[in-house]
Amino acid sequence: MTTTERMIATHPFSSAREHLVETLQAVSDCAQVCSICADACLNEPTVINLTRSITINLDCATICDATAAVLTR
C-alpha cells in the first residue's frame, strides 16, 4: 500500500478511494511524461519547429498537476 493509499484510507470520505488513487497515479504519470516530452523537444536540433508541441506538453503537465492538487483536497 502506497503512502497515498494509506492517507486516503484515513479520510472520512473514502468510499471512492480506489478510483481516486488510480486517477491520482494517472495524472501524475501524465504530468511526468508531458514534462519529459517537452524537455526532449527542447534538446532537438530543430527546436524552433517544435514550439507548439513544447507549449502543449507544458500546458498538459500543468493541468495534470493542478488536477492532482484539486483531487487531494
mmCIF file of the N, C-alpha and C atoms, coordinates in Angstrom:
data_MODEL
# 
_entry.id   MODEL 
# 
loop_
_atom_site.group_PDB 
_atom_site.id 
_atom_site.type_symbol 
_atom_site.label_atom_id 
_atom_site.label_alt_id 
_atom_site.label_comp_id 
_atom_site.label_asym_id 
_atom_site.label_entity_id 
_atom_site.label_seq_id 
_atom_site.pdbx_PDB_ins_code 
_atom_site.Cartn_x 
_atom_site.Cartn_y 
_atom_site.Cartn_z 
_atom_site.occupancy 
_atom_site.B_iso_or_equiv 
_atom_site.pdbx_formal_charge 
_atom_site.auth_seq_id 
_atom_site.auth_comp_id 
_atom_site.auth_asym_id 
_atom_site.auth_atom_id 
_atom_site.pdbx_PDB_model_num 
ATOM 1   N N  . MET A 1 1  ? 0.844   -1.171 0.000   1.00 0.00 ? 1  MET A N  1 
ATOM 2   C CA . MET A 1 1  ? 0.000   0.000  0.000   1.00 0.00 ? 1  MET A CA 1 
ATOM 3   C C  . MET A 1 1  ? 0.895   1.243  0.000   1.00 0.00 ? 1  MET A C  1 
ATOM 4   N N  . THR A 1 2  ? 0.607   2.149  -0.908  1.00 0.00 ? 2  THR A N  1 
ATOM 5   C CA . THR A 1 2  ? 1.405   3.375  -1.008  1.00 0.00 ? 2  THR A CA 1 
ATOM 6   C C  . THR A 1 2  ? 1.016   4.365  0.084   1.00 0.00 ? 2  THR A C  1 
ATOM 7   N N  . THR A 1 3  ? 1.840   5.361  0.258   1.00 0.00 ? 3  THR A N  1 
ATOM 8   C CA . THR A 1 3  ? 1.539   6.415  1.222   1.00 0.00 ? 3  THR A CA 1 
ATOM 9   C C  . THR A 1 3  ? 0.232   7.105  0.853   1.00 0.00 ? 3  THR A C  1 
ATOM 10  N N  . THR A 1 4  ? 0.031   7.357  -0.426  1.00 0.00 ? 4  THR A N  1 
ATOM 11  C CA . THR A 1 4  ? -1.207  7.994  -0.873  1.00 0.00 ? 4  THR A CA 1 
ATOM 12  C C  . THR A 1 4  ? -2.410  7.134  -0.512  1.00 0.00 ? 4  THR A C  1 
ATOM 13  N N  . GLU A 1 5  ? -2.327  5.844  -0.747  1.00 0.00 ? 5  GLU A N  1 
ATOM 14  C CA . GLU A 1 5  ? -3.431  4.940  -0.409  1.00 0.00 ? 5  GLU A CA 1 
ATOM 15  C C  . GLU A 1 5  ? -3.711  4.942  1.089   1.00 0.00 ? 5  GLU A C  1 
ATOM 16  N N  . ARG A 1 6  ? -2.659  4.945  1.900   1.00 0.00 ? 6  ARG A N  1 
ATOM 17  C CA . ARG A 1 6  ? -2.843  4.957  3.353   1.00 0.00 ? 6  ARG A CA 1 
ATOM 18  C C  . ARG A 1 6  ? -3.499  6.255  3.817   1.00 0.00 ? 6  ARG A C  1 
ATOM 19  N N  . MET A 1 7  ? -3.086  7.375  3.234   1.00 0.00 ? 7  MET A N  1 
ATOM 20  C CA . MET A 1 7  ? -3.668  8.657  3.629   1.00 0.00 ? 7  MET A CA 1 
ATOM 21  C C  . MET A 1 7  ? -5.131  8.748  3.210   1.00 0.00 ? 7  MET A C  1 
ATOM 22  N N  . ILE A 1 8  ? -5.440  8.324  2.000   1.00 0.00 ? 8  ILE A N  1 
ATOM 23  C CA . ILE A 1 8  ? -6.825  8.372  1.524   1.00 0.00 ? 8  ILE A CA 1 
ATOM 24  C C  . ILE A 1 8  ? -7.706  7.437  2.345   1.00 0.00 ? 8  ILE A C  1 
ATOM 25  N N  . ALA A 1 9  ? -7.178  6.317  2.777   1.00 0.00 ? 9  ALA A N  1 
ATOM 26  C CA . ALA A 1 9  ? -7.943  5.360  3.579   1.00 0.00 ? 9  ALA A CA 1 
ATOM 27  C C  . ALA A 1 9  ? -8.364  5.958  4.918   1.00 0.00 ? 9  ALA A C  1 
ATOM 28  N N  . THR A 1 10 ? -7.623  6.931  5.416   1.00 0.00 ? 10 THR A N  1 
ATOM 29  C CA . THR A 1 10 ? -7.967  7.542  6.705   1.00 0.00 ? 10 THR A CA 1 
ATOM 30  C C  . THR A 1 10 ? -8.943  8.698  6.568   1.00 0.00 ? 10 THR A C  1 
ATOM 31  N N  . HIS A 1 11 ? -9.185  9.105  5.352   1.00 0.00 ? 11 HIS A N  1 
ATOM 32  C CA . HIS A 1 11 ? -10.088 10.245 5.117   1.00 0.00 ? 11 HIS A CA 1 
ATOM 33  C C  . HIS A 1 11 ? -11.527 9.815  5.391   1.00 0.00 ? 11 HIS A C  1 
ATOM 34  N N  . PRO A 1 12 ? -12.308 10.658 6.047   1.00 0.00 ? 12 PRO A N  1 
ATOM 35  C CA . PRO A 1 12 ? -13.690 10.300 6.374   1.00 0.00 ? 12 PRO A CA 1 
ATOM 36  C C  . PRO A 1 12 ? -14.543 9.982  5.141   1.00 0.00 ? 12 PRO A C  1 
ATOM 37  N N  . PHE A 1 13 ? -14.242 10.617 4.023   1.00 0.00 ? 13 PHE A N  1 
ATOM 38  C CA . PHE A 1 13 ? -14.990 10.362 2.793   1.00 0.00 ? 13 PHE A CA 1 
ATOM 39  C C  . PHE A 1 13 ? -14.094 9.563  1.857   1.00 0.00 ? 13 PHE A C  1 
ATOM 40  N N  . SER A 1 14 ? -13.945 8.287  2.130   1.00 0.00 ? 14 SER A N  1 
ATOM 41  C CA . SER A 1 14 ? -13.001 7.481  1.359   1.00 0.00 ? 14 SER A CA 1 
ATOM 42  C C  . SER A 1 14 ? -13.693 6.371  0.567   1.00 0.00 ? 14 SER A C  1 
ATOM 43  N N  . SER A 1 15 ? -14.981 6.512  0.295   1.00 0.00 ? 15 SER A N  1 
ATOM 44  C CA . SER A 1 15 ? -15.713 5.454  -0.401  1.00 0.00 ? 15 SER A CA 1 
ATOM 45  C C  . SER A 1 15 ? -15.221 5.244  -1.835  1.00 0.00 ? 15 SER A C  1 
ATOM 46  N N  . ALA A 1 16 ? -14.706 6.264  -2.453  1.00 0.00 ? 16 ALA A N  1 
ATOM 47  C CA . ALA A 1 16 ? -14.230 6.145  -3.838  1.00 0.00 ? 16 ALA A CA 1 
ATOM 48  C C  . ALA A 1 16 ? -12.715 6.094  -3.901  1.00 0.00 ? 16 ALA A C  1 
ATOM 49  N N  . ARG A 1 17 ? -12.084 5.646  -2.836  1.00 0.00 ? 17 ARG A N  1 
ATOM 50  C CA . ARG A 1 17 ? -10.626 5.741  -2.750  1.00 0.00 ? 17 ARG A CA 1 
ATOM 51  C C  . ARG A 1 17 ? -9.887  4.976  -3.835  1.00 0.00 ? 17 ARG A C  1 
ATOM 52  N N  . GLU A 1 18 ? -10.400 3.813  -4.243  1.00 0.00 ? 18 GLU A N  1 
ATOM 53  C CA . GLU A 1 18 ? -9.702  3.048  -5.279  1.00 0.00 ? 18 GLU A CA 1 
ATOM 54  C C  . GLU A 1 18 ? -9.617  3.850  -6.579  1.00 0.00 ? 18 GLU A C  1 
ATOM 55  N N  . HIS A 1 19 ? -10.717 4.444  -6.963  1.00 0.00 ? 19 HIS A N  1 
ATOM 56  C CA . HIS A 1 19 ? -10.725 5.252  -8.184  1.00 0.00 ? 19 HIS A CA 1 
ATOM 57  C C  . HIS A 1 19 ? -9.885  6.506  -8.022  1.00 0.00 ? 19 HIS A C  1 
ATOM 58  N N  . LEU A 1 20 ? -9.912  7.091  -6.845  1.00 0.00 ? 20 LEU A N  1 
ATOM 59  C CA . LEU A 1 20 ? -9.131  8.293  -6.597  1.00 0.00 ? 20 LEU A CA 1 
ATOM 60  C C  . LEU A 1 20 ? -7.644  8.005  -6.693  1.00 0.00 ? 20 LEU A C  1 
ATOM 61  N N  . VAL A 1 21 ? -7.203  6.917  -6.093  1.00 0.00 ? 21 VAL A N  1 
ATOM 62  C CA . VAL A 1 21 ? -5.785  6.551  -6.143  1.00 0.00 ? 21 VAL A CA 1 
ATOM 63  C C  . VAL A 1 21 ? -5.366  6.305  -7.593  1.00 0.00 ? 21 VAL A C  1 
ATOM 64  N N  . GLU A 1 22 ? -6.186  5.589  -8.341  1.00 0.00 ? 22 GLU A N  1 
ATOM 65  C CA . GLU A 1 22 ? -5.873  5.322  -9.748  1.00 0.00 ? 22 GLU A CA 1 
ATOM 66  C C  . GLU A 1 22 ? -5.795  6.622  -10.550 1.00 0.00 ? 22 GLU A C  1 
ATOM 67  N N  . THR A 1 23 ? -6.726  7.516  -10.294 1.00 0.00 ? 23 THR A N  1 
ATOM 68  C CA . THR A 1 23 ? -6.753  8.781  -11.016 1.00 0.00 ? 23 THR A CA 1 
ATOM 69  C C  . THR A 1 23 ? -5.539  9.633  -10.664 1.00 0.00 ? 23 THR A C  1 
ATOM 70  N N  . LEU A 1 24 ? -5.201  9.682  -9.386  1.00 0.00 ? 24 LEU A N  1 
ATOM 71  C CA . LEU A 1 24 ? -4.023  10.448 -8.970  1.00 0.00 ? 24 LEU A CA 1 
ATOM 72  C C  . LEU A 1 24 ? -2.759  9.903  -9.617  1.00 0.00 ? 24 LEU A C  1 
ATOM 73  N N  . GLN A 1 25 ? -2.637  8.591  -9.693  1.00 0.00 ? 25 GLN A N  1 
ATOM 74  C CA . GLN A 1 25 ? -1.469  7.979  -10.330 1.00 0.00 ? 25 GLN A CA 1 
ATOM 75  C C  . GLN A 1 25 ? -1.435  8.316  -11.821 1.00 0.00 ? 25 GLN A C  1 
ATOM 76  N N  . ALA A 1 26 ? -2.599  8.259  -12.467 1.00 0.00 ? 26 ALA A N  1 
ATOM 77  C CA . ALA A 1 26 ? -2.662  8.540  -13.905 1.00 0.00 ? 26 ALA A CA 1 
ATOM 78  C C  . ALA A 1 26 ? -2.286  9.988  -14.218 1.00 0.00 ? 26 ALA A C  1 
ATOM 79  N N  . VAL A 1 27 ? -2.818  10.948 -13.444 1.00 0.00 ? 27 VAL A N  1 
ATOM 80  C CA . VAL A 1 27 ? -2.494  12.349 -13.736 1.00 0.00 ? 27 VAL A CA 1 
ATOM 81  C C  . VAL A 1 27 ? -1.042  12.668 -13.377 1.00 0.00 ? 27 VAL A C  1 
ATOM 82  N N  . SER A 1 28 ? -0.527  12.003 -12.374 1.00 0.00 ? 28 SER A N  1 
ATOM 83  C CA . SER A 1 28 ? 0.885   12.182 -12.029 1.00 0.00 ? 28 SER A CA 1 
ATOM 84  C C  . SER A 1 28 ? 1.782   11.635 -13.143 1.00 0.00 ? 28 SER A C  1 
ATOM 85  N N  . ASP A 1 29 ? 1.456   10.446 -13.634 1.00 0.00 ? 29 ASP A N  1 
ATOM 86  C CA . ASP A 1 29 ? 2.212   9.867  -14.752 1.00 0.00 ? 29 ASP A CA 1 
ATOM 87  C C  . ASP A 1 29 ? 2.144   10.766 -15.980 1.00 0.00 ? 29 ASP A C  1 
ATOM 88  N N  . CYS A 1 30 ? 0.959   11.273 -16.259 1.00 0.00 ? 30 CYS A N  1 
ATOM 89  C CA . CYS A 1 30 ? 0.766   12.148 -17.417 1.00 0.00 ? 30 CYS A CA 1 
ATOM 90  C C  . CYS A 1 30 ? 1.617   13.412 -17.297 1.00 0.00 ? 30 CYS A C  1 
ATOM 91  N N  . ALA A 1 31 ? 1.614   14.021 -16.137 1.00 0.00 ? 31 ALA A N  1 
ATOM 92  C CA . ALA A 1 31 ? 2.404   15.238 -15.928 1.00 0.00 ? 31 ALA A CA 1 
ATOM 93  C C  . ALA A 1 31 ? 3.891   14.964 -16.154 1.00 0.00 ? 31 ALA A C  1 
ATOM 94  N N  . GLN A 1 32 ? 4.361   13.839 -15.657 1.00 0.00 ? 32 GLN A N  1 
ATOM 95  C CA . GLN A 1 32 ? 5.771   13.499 -15.826 1.00 0.00 ? 32 GLN A CA 1 
ATOM 96  C C  . GLN A 1 32 ? 6.120   13.243 -17.284 1.00 0.00 ? 32 GLN A C  1 
ATOM 97  N N  . VAL A 1 33 ? 5.272   12.494 -17.975 1.00 0.00 ? 33 VAL A N  1 
ATOM 98  C CA . VAL A 1 33 ? 5.526   12.190 -19.384 1.00 0.00 ? 33 VAL A CA 1 
ATOM 99  C C  . VAL A 1 33 ? 5.511   13.461 -20.223 1.00 0.00 ? 33 VAL A C  1 
ATOM 100 N N  . CYS A 1 34 ? 4.555   14.344 -19.968 1.00 0.00 ? 34 CYS A N  1 
ATOM 101 C CA . CYS A 1 34 ? 4.477   15.599 -20.721 1.00 0.00 ? 34 CYS A CA 1 
ATOM 102 C C  . CYS A 1 34 ? 5.700   16.469 -20.470 1.00 0.00 ? 34 CYS A C  1 
ATOM 103 N N  . SER A 1 35 ? 6.161   16.525 -19.248 1.00 0.00 ? 35 SER A N  1 
ATOM 104 C CA . SER A 1 35 ? 7.362   17.303 -18.928 1.00 0.00 ? 35 SER A CA 1 
ATOM 105 C C  . SER A 1 35 ? 8.588   16.717 -19.612 1.00 0.00 ? 35 SER A C  1 
ATOM 106 N N  . ILE A 1 36 ? 8.698   15.400 -19.602 1.00 0.00 ? 36 ILE A N  1 
ATOM 107 C CA . ILE A 1 36 ? 9.826   14.730 -20.263 1.00 0.00 ? 36 ILE A CA 1 
ATOM 108 C C  . ILE A 1 36 ? 9.794   14.996 -21.766 1.00 0.00 ? 36 ILE A C  1 
ATOM 109 N N  . CYS A 1 37 ? 8.604   14.937 -22.352 1.00 0.00 ? 37 CYS A N  1 
ATOM 110 C CA . CYS A 1 37 ? 8.466   15.180 -23.783 1.00 0.00 ? 37 CYS A CA 1 
ATOM 111 C C  . CYS A 1 37 ? 8.864   16.618 -24.129 1.00 0.00 ? 37 CYS A C  1 
ATOM 112 N N  . ALA A 1 38 ? 8.421   17.570 -23.325 1.00 0.00 ? 38 ALA A N  1 
ATOM 113 C CA . ALA A 1 38 ? 8.789   18.968 -23.566 1.00 0.00 ? 38 ALA A CA 1 
ATOM 114 C C  . ALA A 1 38 ? 10.301  19.146 -23.468 1.00 0.00 ? 38 ALA A C  1 
ATOM 115 N N  . ASP A 1 39 ? 10.901  18.513 -22.483 1.00 0.00 ? 39 ASP A N  1 
ATOM 116 C CA . ASP A 1 39 ? 12.348  18.606 -22.317 1.00 0.00 ? 39 ASP A CA 1 
ATOM 117 C C  . ASP A 1 39 ? 13.079  17.988 -23.509 1.00 0.00 ? 39 ASP A C  1 
ATOM 118 N N  . ALA A 1 40 ? 12.577  16.855 -23.983 1.00 0.00 ? 40 ALA A N  1 
ATOM 119 C CA . ALA A 1 40 ? 13.187  16.213 -25.142 1.00 0.00 ? 40 ALA A CA 1 
ATOM 120 C C  . ALA A 1 40 ? 13.085  17.118 -26.376 1.00 0.00 ? 40 ALA A C  1 
ATOM 121 N N  . CYS A 1 41 ? 11.938  17.748 -26.549 1.00 0.00 ? 41 CYS A N  1 
ATOM 122 C CA . CYS A 1 41 ? 11.758  18.667 -27.680 1.00 0.00 ? 41 CYS A CA 1 
ATOM 123 C C  . CYS A 1 41 ? 12.754  19.827 -27.616 1.00 0.00 ? 41 CYS A C  1 
ATOM 124 N N  . LEU A 1 42 ? 13.005  20.314 -26.406 1.00 0.00 ? 42 LEU A N  1 
ATOM 125 C CA . LEU A 1 42 ? 13.932  21.437 -26.243 1.00 0.00 ? 42 LEU A CA 1 
ATOM 126 C C  . LEU A 1 42 ? 15.362  21.071 -26.633 1.00 0.00 ? 42 LEU A C  1 
ATOM 127 N N  . ASN A 1 43 ? 15.660  19.786 -26.653 1.00 0.00 ? 43 ASN A N  1 
ATOM 128 C CA . ASN A 1 43 ? 17.010  19.336 -26.992 1.00 0.00 ? 43 ASN A CA 1 
ATOM 129 C C  . ASN A 1 43 ? 17.142  18.866 -28.433 1.00 0.00 ? 43 ASN A C  1 
ATOM 130 N N  . GLU A 1 44 ? 16.089  19.026 -29.202 1.00 0.00 ? 44 GLU A N  1 
ATOM 131 C CA . GLU A 1 44 ? 16.142  18.661 -30.620 1.00 0.00 ? 44 GLU A CA 1 
ATOM 132 C C  . GLU A 1 44 ? 16.857  19.762 -31.408 1.00 0.00 ? 44 GLU A C  1 
ATOM 133 N N  . PRO A 1 45 ? 17.564  19.390 -32.457 1.00 0.00 ? 45 PRO A N  1 
ATOM 134 C CA . PRO A 1 45 ? 18.249  20.403 -33.266 1.00 0.00 ? 45 PRO A CA 1 
ATOM 135 C C  . PRO A 1 45 ? 17.267  21.339 -33.979 1.00 0.00 ? 45 PRO A C  1 
ATOM 136 N N  . THR A 1 46 ? 16.053  20.879 -34.200 1.00 0.00 ? 46 THR A N  1 
ATOM 137 C CA . THR A 1 46 ? 15.041  21.705 -34.881 1.00 0.00 ? 46 THR A CA 1 
ATOM 138 C C  . THR A 1 46 ? 14.017  22.232 -33.879 1.00 0.00 ? 46 THR A C  1 
ATOM 139 N N  . VAL A 1 47 ? 14.482  22.663 -32.719 1.00 0.00 ? 47 VAL A N  1 
ATOM 140 C CA . VAL A 1 47 ? 13.602  23.099 -31.640 1.00 0.00 ? 47 VAL A CA 1 
ATOM 141 C C  . VAL A 1 47 ? 12.644  24.205 -32.086 1.00 0.00 ? 47 VAL A C  1 
ATOM 142 N N  . ILE A 1 48 ? 13.066  25.028 -33.002 1.00 0.00 ? 48 ILE A N  1 
ATOM 143 C CA . ILE A 1 48 ? 12.217  26.122 -33.477 1.00 0.00 ? 48 ILE A CA 1 
ATOM 144 C C  . ILE A 1 48 ? 10.929  25.592 -34.107 1.00 0.00 ? 48 ILE A C  1 
ATOM 145 N N  . ASN A 1 49 ? 10.985  24.408 -34.675 1.00 0.00 ? 49 ASN A N  1 
ATOM 146 C CA . ASN A 1 49 ? 9.804   23.795 -35.288 1.00 0.00 ? 49 ASN A CA 1 
ATOM 147 C C  . ASN A 1 49 ? 8.913   23.080 -34.269 1.00 0.00 ? 49 ASN A C  1 
ATOM 148 N N  . LEU A 1 50 ? 9.361   23.004 -33.042 1.00 0.00 ? 50 LEU A N  1 
ATOM 149 C CA . LEU A 1 50 ? 8.643   22.244 -32.019 1.00 0.00 ? 50 LEU A CA 1 
ATOM 150 C C  . LEU A 1 50 ? 8.023   23.126 -30.939 1.00 0.00 ? 50 LEU A C  1 
ATOM 151 N N  . THR A 1 51 ? 7.982   24.425 -31.166 1.00 0.00 ? 51 THR A N  1 
ATOM 152 C CA . THR A 1 51 ? 7.488   25.322 -30.119 1.00 0.00 ? 51 THR A CA 1 
ATOM 153 C C  . THR A 1 51 ? 6.039   25.030 -29.741 1.00 0.00 ? 51 THR A C  1 
ATOM 154 N N  . ARG A 1 52 ? 5.195   24.713 -30.698 1.00 0.00 ? 52 ARG A N  1 
ATOM 155 C CA . ARG A 1 52 ? 3.786   24.406 -30.388 1.00 0.00 ? 52 ARG A CA 1 
ATOM 156 C C  . ARG A 1 52 ? 3.700   23.125 -29.560 1.00 0.00 ? 52 ARG A C  1 
ATOM 157 N N  . SER A 1 53 ? 4.474   22.121 -29.921 1.00 0.00 ? 53 SER A N  1 
ATOM 158 C CA . SER A 1 53 ? 4.489   20.861 -29.172 1.00 0.00 ? 53 SER A CA 1 
ATOM 159 C C  . SER A 1 53 ? 4.968   21.079 -27.735 1.00 0.00 ? 53 SER A C  1 
ATOM 160 N N  . ILE A 1 54 ? 5.987   21.897 -27.583 1.00 0.00 ? 54 ILE A N  1 
ATOM 161 C CA . ILE A 1 54 ? 6.511   22.195 -26.246 1.00 0.00 ? 54 ILE A CA 1 
ATOM 162 C C  . ILE A 1 54 ? 5.442   22.886 -25.404 1.00 0.00 ? 54 ILE A C  1 
ATOM 163 N N  . THR A 1 55 ? 4.763   23.865 -25.989 1.00 0.00 ? 55 THR A N  1 
ATOM 164 C CA . THR A 1 55 ? 3.706   24.582 -25.281 1.00 0.00 ? 55 THR A CA 1 
ATOM 165 C C  . THR A 1 55 ? 2.589   23.639 -24.860 1.00 0.00 ? 55 THR A C  1 
ATOM 166 N N  . ILE A 1 56 ? 2.152   22.790 -25.768 1.00 0.00 ? 56 ILE A N  1 
ATOM 167 C CA . ILE A 1 56 ? 1.077   21.842 -25.457 1.00 0.00 ? 56 ILE A CA 1 
ATOM 168 C C  . ILE A 1 56 ? 1.502   20.890 -24.341 1.00 0.00 ? 56 ILE A C  1 
ATOM 169 N N  . ASN A 1 57 ? 2.726   20.393 -24.412 1.00 0.00 ? 57 ASN A N  1 
ATOM 170 C CA . ASN A 1 57 ? 3.205   19.478 -23.372 1.00 0.00 ? 57 ASN A CA 1 
ATOM 171 C C  . ASN A 1 57 ? 3.305   20.161 -22.017 1.00 0.00 ? 57 ASN A C  1 
ATOM 172 N N  . LEU A 1 58 ? 3.781   21.381 -21.991 1.00 0.00 ? 58 LEU A N  1 
ATOM 173 C CA . LEU A 1 58 ? 3.876   22.100 -20.715 1.00 0.00 ? 58 LEU A CA 1 
ATOM 174 C C  . LEU A 1 58 ? 2.488   22.435 -20.162 1.00 0.00 ? 58 LEU A C  1 
ATOM 175 N N  . ASP A 1 59 ? 1.563   22.797 -21.051 1.00 0.00 ? 59 ASP A N  1 
ATOM 176 C CA . ASP A 1 59 ? 0.184   23.038 -20.608 1.00 0.00 ? 59 ASP A CA 1 
ATOM 177 C C  . ASP A 1 59 ? -0.427  21.768 -20.031 1.00 0.00 ? 59 ASP A C  1 
ATOM 178 N N  . CYS A 1 60 ? -0.210  20.663 -20.707 1.00 0.00 ? 60 CYS A N  1 
ATOM 179 C CA . CYS A 1 60 ? -0.742  19.382 -20.238 1.00 0.00 ? 60 CYS A CA 1 
ATOM 180 C C  . CYS A 1 60 ? -0.180  19.027 -18.862 1.00 0.00 ? 60 CYS A C  1 
ATOM 181 N N  . ALA A 1 61 ? 1.115   19.189 -18.684 1.00 0.00 ? 61 ALA A N  1 
ATOM 182 C CA . ALA A 1 61 ? 1.742   18.883 -17.394 1.00 0.00 ? 61 ALA A CA 1 
ATOM 183 C C  . ALA A 1 61 ? 1.161   19.764 -16.290 1.00 0.00 ? 61 ALA A C  1 
ATOM 184 N N  . THR A 1 62 ? 0.963   21.031 -16.585 1.00 0.00 ? 62 THR A N  1 
ATOM 185 C CA . THR A 1 62 ? 0.391   21.949 -15.604 1.00 0.00 ? 62 THR A CA 1 
ATOM 186 C C  . THR A 1 62 ? -1.036  21.555 -15.238 1.00 0.00 ? 62 THR A C  1 
ATOM 187 N N  . ILE A 1 63 ? -1.825  21.219 -16.241 1.00 0.00 ? 63 ILE A N  1 
ATOM 188 C CA . ILE A 1 63 ? -3.214  20.812 -16.000 1.00 0.00 ? 63 ILE A CA 1 
ATOM 189 C C  . ILE A 1 63 ? -3.257  19.537 -15.166 1.00 0.00 ? 63 ILE A C  1 
ATOM 190 N N  . CYS A 1 64 ? -2.400  18.584 -15.468 1.00 0.00 ? 64 CYS A N  1 
ATOM 191 C CA . CYS A 1 64 ? -2.378  17.339 -14.695 1.00 0.00 ? 64 CYS A CA 1 
ATOM 192 C C  . CYS A 1 64 ? -1.954  17.583 -13.252 1.00 0.00 ? 64 CYS A C  1 
ATOM 193 N N  . ASP A 1 65 ? -0.948  18.428 -13.057 1.00 0.00 ? 65 ASP A N  1 
ATOM 194 C CA . ASP A 1 65 ? -0.521  18.759 -11.689 1.00 0.00 ? 65 ASP A CA 1 
ATOM 195 C C  . ASP A 1 65 ? -1.645  19.464 -10.924 1.00 0.00 ? 65 ASP A C  1 
ATOM 196 N N  . ALA A 1 66 ? -2.332  20.381 -11.585 1.00 0.00 ? 66 ALA A N  1 
ATOM 197 C CA . ALA A 1 66 ? -3.443  21.088 -10.935 1.00 0.00 ? 66 ALA A CA 1 
ATOM 198 C C  . ALA A 1 66 ? -4.584  20.131 -10.609 1.00 0.00 ? 66 ALA A C  1 
ATOM 199 N N  . THR A 1 67 ? -4.850  19.206 -11.502 1.00 0.00 ? 67 THR A N  1 
ATOM 200 C CA . THR A 1 67 ? -5.900  18.217 -11.258 1.00 0.00 ? 67 THR A CA 1 
ATOM 201 C C  . THR A 1 67 ? -5.569  17.378 -10.031 1.00 0.00 ? 67 THR A C  1 
ATOM 202 N N  . ALA A 1 68 ? -4.346  16.944 -9.930  1.00 0.00 ? 68 ALA A N  1 
ATOM 203 C CA . ALA A 1 68 ? -3.932  16.155 -8.761  1.00 0.00 ? 68 ALA A CA 1 
ATOM 204 C C  . ALA A 1 68 ? -4.083  16.970 -7.475  1.00 0.00 ? 68 ALA A C  1 
ATOM 205 N N  . ALA A 1 69 ? -3.706  18.236 -7.537  1.00 0.00 ? 69 ALA A N  1 
ATOM 206 C CA . ALA A 1 69 ? -3.822  19.094 -6.350  1.00 0.00 ? 69 ALA A CA 1 
ATOM 207 C C  . ALA A 1 69 ? -5.282  19.242 -5.913  1.00 0.00 ? 69 ALA A C  1 
ATOM 208 N N  . VAL A 1 70 ? -6.160  19.441 -6.867  1.00 0.00 ? 70 VAL A N  1 
ATOM 209 C CA . VAL A 1 70 ? -7.586  19.596 -6.535  1.00 0.00 ? 70 VAL A CA 1 
ATOM 210 C C  . VAL A 1 70 ? -8.155  18.284 -6.011  1.00 0.00 ? 70 VAL A C  1 
ATOM 211 N N  . LEU A 1 71 ? -7.794  17.171 -6.605  1.00 0.00 ? 71 LEU A N  1 
ATOM 212 C CA . LEU A 1 71 ? -8.332  15.874 -6.179  1.00 0.00 ? 71 LEU A CA 1 
ATOM 213 C C  . LEU A 1 71 ? -7.892  15.482 -4.779  1.00 0.00 ? 71 LEU A C  1 
ATOM 214 N N  . THR A 1 72 ? -6.784  16.006 -4.324  1.00 0.00 ? 72 THR A N  1 
ATOM 215 C CA . THR A 1 72 ? -6.295  15.634 -2.997  1.00 0.00 ? 72 THR A CA 1 
ATOM 216 C C  . THR A 1 72 ? -6.845  16.543 -1.892  1.00 0.00 ? 72 THR A C  1 
ATOM 217 N N  . ARG A 1 73 ? -7.684  17.467 -2.239  1.00 0.00 ? 73 ARG A N  1 
ATOM 218 C CA . ARG A 1 73 ? -8.287  18.345 -1.219  1.00 0.00 ? 73 ARG A CA 1 
ATOM 219 C C  . ARG A 1 73 ? -9.507  17.691 -0.627  1.00 0.00 ? 73 ARG A C  1 
# 
